[in-house]
Amino acid sequence: GIDKRQQPRINLKGYLVGNPMTDPKFDRNFQVQAAHGFGIISDQIYEAAMRNCKGDYINHVNQMCAEVLQTVKSLISEILDAHILYKKCVFSAPKPTNDATARKNLLEESIELNEAPGRPAIDCLTYGYYLSYFWMNNNMTRDALGVKQGTVGEWVRCKRELPYKFDMPSSIPYHLNLTMRGYRALVYSGDHDLQVPQLSTQAWIRSLNFSIVSDWRAWHLDGQAAGFTMGYANNLTFATVKVVLFSSSSFLRGVLFSSLYHVVHGLDWMIELLCDRYI
């Protein structure tokens, strides 16, 4: 739309991606190394994986590789891979739980619900996801959002059966295209995410072959190191964030809005954009 000068014109200055799934060659291949670094797999298991898989943890090159990767997968399943320090809680379930009385006031003013998520413990991060199901299916919420009655059915978070074809295995060419055209980019990684480890993100950034313009250093919040950052040519900045969940909302409200712009030079444009859009 920008190249074709379509209206209304979007005055795009740059973009931000957090713990981005980018290319399985990087995203999945660094999970074994990250799991070892986090202490989830032992030295012996890691060494067996390196020895038998020859650095390829996606395609099982032999039976011994497949067996050791199954062990790694089993051990990772014991924790919440999106944030290894948090409790592993219920994410969703196909059938509603028996808590209609506790949710009576909400349910009385909601559309007919067919499928509710499983109810996690209240101290779980996913408890907010659970509440969002009832909030989004509440008629008052829908009225406030301008949803016309009868036009939209039950709202389900992370609807899995959407009809689409996965035809973009890698987004690296898009990052290269945008940054080479002058758009600024901030790529951040929560440092306890095992789904998309910061090791994998750094690896695909290095594959762009951009020169380093700002060496690896800490950035600070209230006098404490809140993460680490490095600047590359073509206005690309990478930053890690200490103990932050992968979701952008948590990051924006808890860290980015507070202080990241103080240390990532030249990204004031992004802060203004994000604050207007998300906060």
C-alpha positions in Angstrom: 0.0 0.0 0.0 2.8 2.4 0.8 4.7 1.7 -2.5 1.5 2.1 -4.5 0.7 5.4 -2.6 -2.7 4.1 -1.5 -4.8 6.3 0.7 -4.9 6.8 3.6 -1.1 6.8 3.6 0.6 5.0 6.5 3.6 7.0 7.8 5.5 3.9 8.7 8.7 4.6 10.6 9.7 1.2 11.8 8.5 -1.9 13.6 9.0 -3.9 16.8 8.9 -7.7 17.2 9.2 -9.6 20.4 10.3 -13.2 20.8 9.4 -13.5 17.1 8.9 -16.9 15.4 11.0 -16.2 12.3 12.4 -19.4 10.8 12.3 -23.0 12.1 15.9 -23.5 11.1 16.7 -21.1 13.9 13.7 -21.1 16.2 13.6 -24.8 16.8 17.2 -25.6 16.3 18.4 -23.6 19.2 15.9 -25.0 21.7 18.2 -27.8 22.7 21.1 -25.5 23.3 18.9 -23.2 25.3 17.4 -26.0 27.3 20.9 -27.0 28.3 21.8 -23.5 29.3 18.7 -23.3 31.4 19.6 -26.5 33.2 16.6 -28.5 31.8 18.7 -31.1 30.2 22.0 -32.5 31.5 25.4 -32.3 30.1 25.2 -35.9 29.1 22.0 -35.5 27.2 23.2 -32.3 25.5 26.4 -34.0 24.4 24.5 -37.0 23.1 22.3 -34.7 21.1 25.3 -32.9 19.6 27.1 -36.2 18.9 24.1 -38.0 17.3 22.2 -35.1 15.6 25.3 -33.3 14.2 23.8 -29.9 14.9 20.4 -30.6 13.2 17.7 -30.9 15.9 14.8 -30.6 13.4 15.4 -33.4 11.0 16.2 -36.7 12.8 19.3 -37.8 11.0 19.3 -41.2 12.7 17.6 -43.3 15.3 19.9 -42.3 18.1 19.2 -38.7 17.3 15.5 -39.3 17.4 15.7 -41.0 20.7 17.7 -38.3 22.4 15.5 -35.6 21.0 12.5 -37.4 22.4 14.1 -37.3 25.8 14.7 -33.6 25.4 11.1 -33.0 24.4 9.9 -35.0 27.4 12.0 -33.0 29.8 10.9 -29.6 28.3 7.2 -30.7 28.6 7.7 -30.6 32.4 7.9 -26.8 32.4 6.2 -23.8 30.8 8.4 -23.4 27.8 7.1 -19.9 27.1 8.6 -18.8 30.5 10.6 -21.4 32.3 10.2 -19.7 35.7 6.4 -19.6 35.8 4.0 -22.2 36.8 2.8 -24.6 34.2 -1.0 -24.1 34.2 -4.1 -25.0 32.2 -4.1 -23.1 28.9 -7.4 -24.2 27.4 -9.8 -27.1 27.4 -12.6 -28.2 25.0 -15.3 -28.4 27.6 -16.5 -25.8 30.1 -15.6 -26.2 33.8 -18.3 -26.5 36.4 -18.1 -22.9 37.8 -21.3 -21.4 36.4 -22.4 -20.2 39.8 -19.2 -18.3 40.4 -19.6 -16.6 37.0 -23.4 -16.1 37.3 -23.5 -12.3 36.8 -21.3 -12.5 33.7 -23.0 -15.5 32.2 -26.5 -14.0 32.7 -25.5 -11.1 30.4 -23.5 -13.2 27.9 -24.2 -15.0 24.6 -24.8 -18.7 24.8 -21.4 -20.3 25.4 -20.5 -23.5 23.8 -16.8 -23.9 24.8 -15.0 -22.3 27.8 -11.3 -22.7 28.6 -10.2 -24.7 31.5 -10.0 -22.7 34.7 -6.4 -22.3 35.9 -5.4 -21.4 39.5 -5.8 -17.7 40.2 -2.0 -17.2 40.6 -1.4 -18.4 37.0 -0.7 -16.0 34.3 -3.2 -17.8 32.1 -6.0 -16.8 34.6 -6.3 -13.6 32.7 -6.9 -15.5 29.5 -9.6 -17.5 31.2 -11.4 -14.3 32.3 -11.0 -12.7 28.9 -13.2 -15.5 27.5 -16.2 -14.4 29.6 -15.4 -10.7 29.2 -15.3 -10.9 25.4 -18.5 -12.9 25.3 -20.4 -10.4 27.5 -23.1 -8.4 25.7 -22.0 -5.2 27.4 -18.5 -5.6 26.0 -19.8 -6.4 22.6 -22.1 -3.4 22.6 -19.1 -1.2 23.7 -17.1 -2.6 20.8 -19.9 -2.0 18.3 -20.5 -5.6 17.5 -24.0 -6.0 16.0 -26.1 -8.6 17.7 -26.1 -11.9 15.8 -23.3 -11.1 13.5 -20.5 -12.7 15.5 -20.7 -15.9 17.4 -18.8 -17.1 20.4 -15.3 -15.5 20.9 -12.6 -18.0 21.4 -9.0 -17.1 22.2 -6.5 -18.7 19.8 -9.0 -20.2 17.5 -7.1 -23.2 16.0 -9.3 -24.1 13.0 -9.1 -20.9 11.0 -8.8 -21.8 7.3 -5.4 -20.6 6.1 -2.4 -22.0 4.4 1.0 -21.7 6.0 3.1 -20.6 3.0 5.8 -18.4 4.6 8.3 -20.7 6.3 10.7 -17.8 7.0 10.2 -14.1 7.6 13.9 -13.3 7.4 13.7 -12.0 3.8 11.0 -9.5 5.0 13.2 -8.3 7.9 16.1 -7.8 5.4 13.9 -6.0 2.9 12.4 -3.6 5.5 15.7 -2.7 7.2 17.5 -2.3 4.0 14.8 0.2 2.9 15.5 2.4 5.9 12.8 1.2 8.4 14.0 1.0 11.9 13.6 -2.3 13.8 13.7 -3.2 17.4 13.9 -7.0 18.1 13.6 -8.0 21.7 13.6 -11.3 23.6 12.5 -12.3 27.0 15.5 -14.1 28.4 13.5 -17.0 29.9 11.6 -18.0 26.8 12.3 -21.5 25.5 9.7 -21.4 22.7 11.7 -18.8 20.8 15.1 -18.6 22.6 17.0 -15.4 22.4 19.9 -17.6 21.1 17.8 -18.3 18.0 16.8 -14.7 17.5 20.5 -13.5 17.7 21.4 -16.2 15.2 19.0 -15.1 12.5 19.9 -11.5 13.1 23.6 -12.5 12.5 22.5 -14.2 9.3 21.6 -10.8 7.9 25.3 -10.0 7.9 24.8 -6.5 9.2 27.8 -4.9 10.9 27.8 -4.1 14.6 27.5 -0.4 15.4 27.0 -0.6 19.1 28.7 -3.3 21.2 26.9 -5.6 23.6 26.0 -3.8 26.8 23.5 -3.7 29.6 20.5 -1.4 29.7 19.1 -0.3 33.1 15.9 0.2 34.9 16.0 1.9 38.3 19.7 1.4 38.5 19.6 -2.3 37.8 20.4 -4.2 34.6 17.1 -5.0 33.0 18.6 -6.7 30.0 21.3 -6.4 27.3 21.3 -4.8 23.9 23.4 -4.6 20.7 23.0 -2.2 17.7 23.4 -3.2 14.1 23.7 -1.3 10.9 20.5 -0.4 9.0 18.9 0.8 12.3 18.3 -2.7 13.7 18.6 -3.1 17.5 18.4 -6.3 19.5 17.6 -6.3 23.2 17.1 -9.0 25.8 14.6 -8.3 28.7 15.0 -10.0 32.0 12.2 -12.2 33.2 9.5 -10.9 30.9 6.7 -13.0 29.4 6.7 -13.3 25.6 3.4 -11.4 25.3 3.8 -7.9 23.9 1.3 -6.3 26.3 3.3 -7.4 29.3 6.4 -6.1 27.7 5.0 -2.8 26.6 3.3 -1.9 29.9 6.0 -3.3 32.3 9.2 -2.4 30.6 9.2 -0.7 27.3 6.9 2.2 28.3 9.0 2.7 31.5 12.6 2.8 30.3 13.8 1.0 27.2 13.7 4.1 25.1 16.3 5.7 27.5 18.9 3.1 26.4 18.0 2.2 22.9 19.0 5.4 21.2 17.1 6.7 18.3 13.9 4.8 19.0 11.8 7.6 20.4 9.7 7.4 17.3 8.8 3.9 18.2 7.8 4.7 21.8 5.4 7.4 20.6 3.9 5.1 18.0 3.5 2.2 20.5 2.1 4.4 23.3 -0.5 5.7 20.9 -1.3 2.3 19.6 -1.1 0.0 22.6 -1.0 1.8 26.0 
